[in-house]
Amino acid sequence: MSEPIDYDGIAGSWLMRVLITNDDGIDSVGLHTLAGVAVKAGLEVTVAAPHTERSGSSASLVATTSGGTLIVRQHPLEQLPGVPSYDVEATPAYIAWAAVRGAFGDPPHLVLSGINQGPNTGHAVLHSGTVGAALTAAAHQVPAIAVSLTAVHPTHWETAADVAQRVLAWLLEQPDRRPVVLNVNVPDVALADLRGITEAPLASFGAVQADVAEVGEGFVTLTFSEIDASREPDTDAALQLSGWATITPLTGPCPVPGFDLGGLTDVSGG
């Protein structure tokens, strides 16, 4: 997994303006790591990320404005000199939405979101700000990659960077540039201990299960418990726990084909 990638040898390489964003905030190690991957690939990089953590924001379009204008500040990153970088008082999905409309320069051809601290696996990706930014980009015809390092306090950023490099290089080689999201989860292990990269379906759960424990007058108590991923051994949640980096292609909201609405759609209005 550690052989260097020859980006110069990639056939038909896109042009490449790329937006880097996340939901952990502008000062996140993961954000800086992912931006470094894009710079190393020779892409034209712009960083725009929330000014503070926005985890769990999904694809919400929420922003702070002043006098009707979005609050955006230049935020130079010492480790990435010359890369335009901004902190934005908005959710990651809002940032992606604004970027594809030219808020931070010419619209990007690609959005990279992450590297998230903690897993984004299973159907719980619905709630992820990291994935929400990527899905928002894809909904506006811009392909995206969402990358997560599956520990709350991760240490093996080099492993996530290596996987992100390889997924990015693969995507740049593809002649079919459909606006899909590649949701990537990387176990927090040393690169030498990574078993490989594999495609995986979403688990039917997230990293934890939330339940209502008690309902009282004026309050509700919630409990959170870890999920036994072994119940679905071939899913993204289980495979990343066993040392695999997983990739799941995602799409945004779409109609359900073949759903029977008989008896409803032929009702006359009025």
VEXFI-506899 format. One record per residue: x negated, y, z negated of N, C-alpha, C in turn. Coordinates in steps of 0.2 Angstrom, whole numbers, plus 2048, in hexadecimal, padded with zeros to 3 digits. Layout:
BEGIN
XYZXYZXYZ
...
//
This chain:
BEGIN
7FC7FA8008008008007FC806800
7F58067FF7F180C7FE7ED80E804
7EE80B80A7EA80D80F7ED814812
7E88188147EA81F8167EE81F81C
7F382481C7F78248227F4829827
7F482782E7F282C8337F882F836
7F98358337FF8398357FE83B83D
7F783D83E7F683F8457F783A84A
7F88348487F982E84D80182D84E
80583084A80C82F84A80F831851
81282D85581482E85B81A83385B
81B83885F82183C85F822840859
81D84285581E84584F82384B850
82884B84B82D85184B82985784A
82B85C84B829863849828864842
82786783F82B86583982B86A833
83086D83383287182D83586D828
83386D82283686981D83786D817
83D86C81483E86F80D83D86A808
83A86C8028398687FC83D86B7F7
8428667F48468697EE8468637E9
84A8647E484B85F7DF8508617DA
85185D7D585685F7CF8528607C9
84C85F7C88488607C28458677C1
84686B7C68438727C683D8737C9
83B8797CA83687C7CE82F87A7CB
82E8797C58288777C182786F7C0
82B86B7C482B8647C38258617C6
82185D7C381B8597C681E8567CC
8248537CC82684F7D28278537D8
82A8597D782B85E7DD82485F7E0
81F8617DC8188637DE81585D7E2
8168577DF8138517E28178507E9
81D8507EA82084F7F081F8557F5
81E85B7F381C8607F781585F7FA
81085C7F680A85A7F880A8557FD
80E8507FC80F84B80181184E808
81585380881785680F81285A812
80E85D80D80886181080385D813
80285780F7FD8538127FF850819
80584F81A80884D820807852826
80585882480585D82980B86182B
81086082781786382881686B826
81B86E82881C875826821875820
81E87781A82187581482487C811
82A87C80F82D88180A83087D804
82E8807FE83187D7F88368827F5
83C8807F48418847F184587F7EC
8458817E684787C7E084B8807DB
84F87D7D78528807D284D8837CD
84F8897CA84A88C7C584A8897BF
84F8847BD84F8807B88528797B9
8528757B585486E7B685C86E7B8
85E86A7BD86586A7BF8678637C1
86485E7BC8668577BD86D8567BC
8708517C087784F7BF87B8547C3
8798587C787D85D7CB88085B7D1
87E8557D38818527D98808567DF
8868577E388585B7E98898627E8
8898647E188D86A7E088A8707E2
88E8757E588B87B7E888C8817E2
8888817DE8888867D888288A7D8
8838917D887D8957D887E89B7D3
87989F7D187A8A57CE8788AA7D3
87D8AF7D387C8B57D787B8BB7D4
8788C07D78788C77D487A8CC7D9
8808CF7D88828D47DD8848D07E4
8868CA7E38888C67E98828C37ED
87C8C37EA8768C07ED8748BA7E9
8718B57EC86E8B07E98688B27E6
8668B07DF8608B17DC85B8AD7DE
8568AF7E28508AC7E484A8AF7E2
8458AC7E083E8AF7DE8398AB7E1
8348AF7E382D8AB7E582A8A87DF
8288A27E082589E7DB81F89A7DD
81989E7DE81389A7E18118947DD
80F88F7E180D8897DD8068897DE
8028897D87FB8897D87F88837DC
7FB87D7DC7F88787DF7F98777E6
7FE87C7E980087C7F07FF8837F3
7F98857F37F888C7F57FA88D7FC
7FE8937FE800894804807891806
80988D80281088A80381588E800
81A89180481F8958028248917FD
8248947F78288917F182C8967EE
8328937EC8378977E983B8947E3
83C8977DE8418957D98488987DA
84D8947DA8548967DC8588957D6
85D8997D58628987CF8688957D2
86788F7D486C88B7D886B8837D7
87087F7D886F8787D886B8767DE
8688707DE86486E7E486986D7EA
86F86B7EA87386B7F08748727F3
8758777EF87687D7F18708807F5
86A87E7F28648807F586387D7FC
8658767FC864873803869876808
86F87880587487B80A87288280C
86F88680886C88C80986688B80E
86288680D85C88681185E884819
86388081A86587E821868884824
86A88982086C88F823867895824
86189382285C89882385A89C81D
85C89A81785B89F81185389F810
84F89A81284889A81084489A816
84689D81B84289D821846899826
84389782C84689383184988C82E
84F88A83085288482D84D87E82D
84D87A82884987482884B86E82D
84786A82F84886483384985E82F
84785F82984785982484785C81D
84A85981884B85B81184885580D
8438568098408518048438547FD
84684F7F98488517F384584C7ED
84284F7E883F84C7E383884F7E1
83484B7DF8358447DC8388447D6
83E8417D58428417CF83F83D7CA
8408407C383E83C7BD8438387BB
8438317BC84882D7BB84B82A7C1
84F8247C08518217C68588247C9
8598237CF85F8257D386181F7D7
86481A7D38668147D686E8137D5
87080E7D887780C7D887C8127DA
8828107D98878157DB88781C7D7
88381C7D18828227CE87E8277D2
87B8267D787882B7DC87D8307DD
88482F7DD8898347DE88883A7DA
8858397D488483E7CF87D8427CF
87983F7D38728427D38718487D7
86E84D7D486C8537D78678527DD
86284E7DB85D84C7E08608497E6
8658447E68688417EB86D8467EE
87084A7EA87584F7ED8728547F1
86C8567F086985B7F58688577FB
8658517FB86484D80186A84C805
87084A80287684980587984F808
87885580587A85B80887685D80E
87085C80E86C85D81486F85981A
87085281887284D81E87984F820
87D85281C88485481E88385A823
87E85D82387D86382887786182D
87785A82E87385883486C858833
86A85882D86285882B861852827
85C84E82A85A847827857849820
85784581B854846815852840811
84D84180D84A83B80984B83E801
84E8397FD84E83B7F684A8367F3
8458387EF8408347EB8418347E4
84182E7E084182E7D983C8297D6
83982B7D18348277CD8388257C7
83981E7C683E81C7C283C81B7BB
83A8217B88398217B183A8287AE
83D8297A883F82F7A68398347A5
8338307A382D8347A28288307A6
8288317AD82382D7B181C82F7B0
81882A7B281182C7B280D82A7B9
8108267BD80D8247C380F8277C9
80E82E7C98108327CE80C8307D5
80682D7D480382B7DA8068267DE
80A8217DA80E81C7DD81381F7E1
8178247DE81D8277E281A82B7E8
81482E7E78128327ED81082D7F3
80D8277F180B8237F68118207FA
81781E7F681D81C7F98208217FD
8208277FB82382D7FE81F82E805
81982E80581582F80B817829810
81882380E81981E81382081E815
82582081182C82181482C827818
82982D81782883281B825831822
81F82D82281C82B82882182782C
82482282982981E82D82E822830
83182782C83782B82F83482F835
82E83283482B83683A82A833840
82A82C84082982884682F826849
83582784683B82584983E82A84E
83F82785484282B85984982D858
84D82985485482A85285482E84C
85583584C85583984785C83B844
85F835842866836840866839839
86B83D83786B84183086D83C82B
86883882986A83382386583581E
86783281886383381285F82C810
85982C80F85582780D854828805
8588248018588247FA85281F7F7
84D8227F584781E7F384681E7EB
8458187E98448187E183D8147E0
8398177DD8328147DC8318127D5
82F80C7D382E80A7CC82880E7C9
82880F7C38228137C081D80E7BE
81A80B7C38148077C280E8097C6
8088077C48028087C88038067CF
8008097D48018077DB7FF8007DC
7F97FE7D97F77F77DA7FD7F27D7
8017F47D38067EF7D180D7F07D4
80D7F47D98137F57DD8147EF7E2
81A7EC7E281B7E67E681C7E77ED
81E7ED7EF81F7EF7F68257F47F6
8287F57FC82D7F97FE8337F5801
8397F57FE83E7F18018457F5802
8497F380784F7F68078547F2802
8587F67FF85D7F37FA8637F77FA
8697F37F986F7F67F88707F97F1
8757FE7F18768017EA8797FC7E5
8777FC7DF87A7F97DA8817FC7D8
8857F87D588C7FB7D488C7FF7CD
8868007CB8858047C587F8097C5
87E80D7C08788117C087380E7BB
86F8137B98698107B486C80F7AD
8728127AC8758117A587D8117A6
88080E7A288880E7A288A81379C
88F81779E89281B799899819798
89B8197928A281778F8A481C78A
8AB81C78A8AE8207858AF81B77E
8AB81E7798AB81A7738B181C76E
8B382276E8B88257698BB82B76C
8C282B76B8C683176D8C9834767
8C883A7658CA83D75F8CE844761
8D084775B8D384E75C8CD85375E
8CE8557648C985A7678C2857768
8C18517698BA84E76B8BB84776E
8B68467728B583F7758AE83D774
8AD8377718A68347708A4830776
89E83177989C82D77E89682877C
89582277F89081E77D88C81D784
88681C78488281A78A87D814788
87D80F78D87A80978C876808792
87080479286D8027988707FC79B
8707FC7A28737F77A586F7F17A6
8727EB7A686E7E57A886E7E47AF
8687E67B28687E67BA8677DF7BC
8667DA7B88657D47BB86C7D17BD
8717D47BB8787D27BE8797D37C5
8757D77C88757D97D086E7D97D2
86A7D37D28637D27D38607D57DA
8647D67DF8627D87E58637DF7E7
8657E37E28677EA7E38617EF7E1
8627F57E385D7FA7E185B7FA7DA
8607FA7D685E7FB7CE85A7F57CC
85C7EF7CE8587E97CC8517E87CF
8517EA7D684A7E97D98457EE7D7
8477F47D58427F97D38407F77CC
8447F47C88427F17C183D7EC7C2
83D7E87C88387E27C98327E47CD
8317EB7CD82B7ED7D082B7EF7D8
8317EF7DB8327F17E28347F87E2
8317FC7E78348027E983A8017EE
83F8047ED8458027F18478087F5
84A8077FB84D80C7FF85480A801
85880F80085F80E802862813807
86381280D86681781186D81980F
86E82080F87582280D877827812
87E82881288182D816886831811
88883781488C83B810894839810
89883D80E89F83B80F8A183A816
8A58348178A783281D8AE82F81D
8B282F8228B982C8228B8824821
8BD82181E8BD81A81D8C1817823
8BD8138278C081082D8C580B82C
8CB80A82F8CF80582F8D4805829
8D480B8258D880B81F8DF80C821
8E480881E8EB8088218EF80D81D
8F18138208F581881E8FC817820
8FE81182290581082590A812820
90F81582391481781E91381E81B
90D82181C90C82881990B82C81F
90782B82490583082990B83182E
91082C82E91682E83391C83182F
91A83482992083782592083E828
92684182A92684782D92684D827
92285282992285882492885B824
92985F81E92F86481D93486081A
//
